[in-house]
Structures are given as C-alpha cells and as structure tokens.
Amino acid sequence: MSFRLSQRDKDIIAFINQFRAVDRDSLVDLFFKQLKSPVNACNSVMVRLYRLGVIERTQQYSPTVYLPVDAKVKKNSQKILHFLSILDAYKQMCTYSTPKQVIVEDKPTGRKGGIEPDLFCIFKGSPFWIEIQRNQYSEQKMQAKISLYEEFFFSDEWKALQWQPEDRAALFPSIILITPVRYAVSSDHIRIIQVGSIYELMEKYKSSTKSIKDGRKKSNPSNGIKINLT
C-alpha cells in the first residue's frame, strides 16, 4: 500500500497522527493552499487516503475531521474539540513562525500525576508549554496545576529533556495559559503568561517591544511579556 503514497500523503498522515484530530480546512491551509483549487484538491486526496485505510474520519463535524486509524477517541467525543483547539494554537503560531520540536499532549515527567501540557514547542527561539483551557476552572485548581510545574522545576529533571540545547544552559519553558478568563495564579519561579490566543500573545509582545524601543518604563511589569520571541 505504501507505494501508492506520495510524500505529501505521508506528511498528511504523520500530521494527523501527531495532532490526533485535524479538520479539512486546516489541511487545506497547511498542505494545499498553493494549489489552484485547494479545497477540491484536499477533498480528493483525503477521500483517497480514507479509502486506502490509512486515516479515519468523522463527519459529525463540518468540515470533516480526520483521525488516526488507531484513534483512541470516539468519533463523537468532545475530546475532538480539545485536539482541534490545540491545532488552532499551532496554526496561529505558524502565521508568525513554524514551531519546532512540537509535542502534542506532552508528558515530560513520564509519570502519572505529573504535568501534562497540551502542547510543547519551541516558538521563535523560546520553549513553551501551552495549556488550553476551554472550560472555566476554580482558582484553586489552576494554582494546583501551577504547583505541579513548580514541583517539576525544582526536580531538575527538565534539564535532561531531549529538546534542551547542547551548547548552552538548559531552559525551563514559559507556561502559556490560553484561556478566555484570567486566573489569579502566580509563581516566583516560572514564567506564566495568560492570553486568550496566540494572536493576543504576539500583539502584547509587539506592544512591549515598541515600548522598550520608545524608552518608556512600564509601571506594571506584567503588562510586558519578557520572553525571547526573536
């Protein structure tokens, strides 16, 4: 069967396996946008891959959502919307710079009960763990989540993660909380950024950079995002 797959086919299958649930329009943006009729081309390719049995699909959503053949989520599961939210954050980053070392549902501790960020990536030169909160939680639950990150920080185990740079000191990722609400969470040890979207993150970064260039001092340090996004 594999001889019938082009490199683009293989890239699409790998991408679906990586993100667990990918909608048709995202595939159009990421793999077919340069073609004359991108939607038609995408539909044709995805129907062929589905018939070959190398991907699954669910038509409970419009446009169609594609899944890995060994998907552990049911085709009507709400978990699909969660994976699509992760994909949306990734796509927003791609409008600025393609993230590297992408890990969906990262489990850096390797232990049950440890931190489980929705996404890890290196974006514009900086490592991030991204938590996407589609539902509203209590302040206590969110602070408990931050406490797990602090626990991992003090373990020093993160210094041996495979993506760490070999030529300089290890970096602990900044934590991005993508949430429609703001939580009163804090940490003296790790950087926490709360935004509604990656677009908002980048707008804040642009505003912060402009203020620095203009020589204006910030009265509230939380107004500026002090991260390397170069």
N, C-alpha and C positions, 0 to 999 in steps of 0.2 A: 504493500500500500504506500510505503514511504516514497517510492519513486514517482508517484503522481503529485507529490507536494513540492511547490516552489519554495524558494527561500522566504518569500513573503508569507506563504501559508504557514511555514514553520514558525515565523516570528509572531504571527497572529495567535497560533495555538499556544506558544510559550507565554504570550502576554495574558491570554485568558487564564491559563494555569496559574500565573503569578497573582493576578488580581481577583480571581475566583468568580467574578461576575462582571461582564462588560457589555454595555448596551451598544446597539448598532451605530448610533450617531457618534459615539466615541471612537469606534473602529474607523468610521469614515474620516474623522478628524486626524487620527493618528497614522493611518495606513493608506488612505485613498484620496486625500484632499487634492493631490497634484494632478489627478486624472480629469478628463473632460466631463465625465458623468460619474462622480464619485459614489453617489448613493446606489445607482444601478450596479456599478462595479462591485461594491461591497456586498450588496444583496446576492449577486451571482456567486461570489466567492464563498460566502457564508452558507448558502444553500448546498453548495458542493461539499464543503467541509463537514457539514452536518450529515449529509448522505453517506459520506465516507466513514462516518462513525468516529471522527477524531475530536469532535466537540459535541456538547449538548446545548439545548436551548430551552427557554421558557417564553411562551407568548402571553403570559399573564401580565406582561408589561408592554407598553408601546412607547418607543420601538422595541423590537425583540431584544431580549437579554441572553447572552451566550455564556455557557458554563463549561467547566472542565468535564471530561467524560466520567471521571471518578468523583464528581462533586458530592460533598457530604451534606450540602444544604438542599432542602426540598425545593422544588420549583416554585412553590407558593410561599416560601419562607420570608419573613420580614428581614432575615439576615441578608438577603439580596440587596435591600435598600442600604444596609450598612456598608456592604462592599462597594456599591455604587457611589456612596459618599466618599470613601477612600479614593476611588478612581477620580472623582471630581477634584479633590485636593491635588492629586498628582497632575491632572490636566491643567489646573490653574498654574502650578509651578512651571509646567512646560511652556507656558506663554512667555516666561521670562528666561528660563534656562532649564535644560533637561536634567532632572535629578539623577544622581549616581548612587550606586550601592543600594538600590531600592529593596526593602524587605516589607512585605505586607504581613500584618499581624506578627510583628517581631516578638520573640521571646528570649531576650538576651540573657536572662538568668538561667534558662534551661530548667527551671524548677516551677512546679505548680505553686501558685500563690505569689509569684514574683511579678514584676512589672510586665505588662503585655500591651505596649503601644500599638495603635492601629497601623502605624506606618513609620519606618525608619528610612531616612535618605540623607545624602549629602547634597545640599542645595546651595548653589553659588558659593561653594568653598566651606560651608559650615555644616556640621552634623546636627540633625534634628530627630527627636522622637515626637510624633504627632498623635494626639488624642482627639478623636472626633466625637463630640457629644451631641447626638441628635435629640436626646431627651434631657429634661432637667433633673438634676440630682441635688441632694442636700449638700450644704456646705461641709458637713462632717464627712460625707462620703468622698467628696472631692479632695478634702485635705488628707484623708486616709490614702488616697491614690498618690498624692504628692509625697507623703511619708514613705511610701514604698520606693519611690525614686530616690529619696534621700538615703534610705537604707542601702540601696544598690550603690549609691555614690560612695558611701563610707566603706563598702566592701572591697573597693579597688579592683573588683573582678572585671569591671568595664574596660580597664586599661589593656586587657588582653583580647578584646573583641577583634574579629578578623579585619574589620574595615579601618582600624586605627592606623595612622600614618607611621611608617617605619623610620622616617628621617627627622621626626621631631616629637615633642612631648605628647602624650595621649590627651584627648579632649573628651570631656563629658558633654553629651549633646544638650542643646537647649530644648526645653519642652514647649511645644506649641499646643495650646488647647483651642481647638476650633469649636466655638460654642455660641449660640445665639444670646446667651446670658453671661454676665460676669460674676465670677465667684470670688469671695474674699479668702483666697488661698495665698500662701506665701512660703518662701523658703529663704534661708540665709546662705544656702549652699549651692543651689542650682537655679538657673535662669528659667523663668516661667513667662510665657507670652500668651495672652488671651486675645483672640481675634475672632471675628465672625467668618473670615475666609482668608485664603492666601492672598487674594487681591487686597484685602484690608491690611494685611501684614506688609505688603510691598508699598502701599500708599503711606503707611506710617514710617517705613524705612526711608522713603523718598523725602517725607517732611522732615524727618530727623536729620538726614544728610544735608538738606538745604539750610536748616537752622544752624548746623555746625559751620557750614561754609559762610554763612552770613555773620558768624561770630556771636550769635545770640546764645545766652545761657538759659538752660531750662530750669524753671523754678521747681518742677516736679520731675525727677529722673525717670519715672515710669512712663512719661509722655514719649520718650525716645526709645527706640529699640537698639540696644548696643550689641549688635551681632555683626559678624562679617558676612555681608551679602555681596561681596565684590566678585 
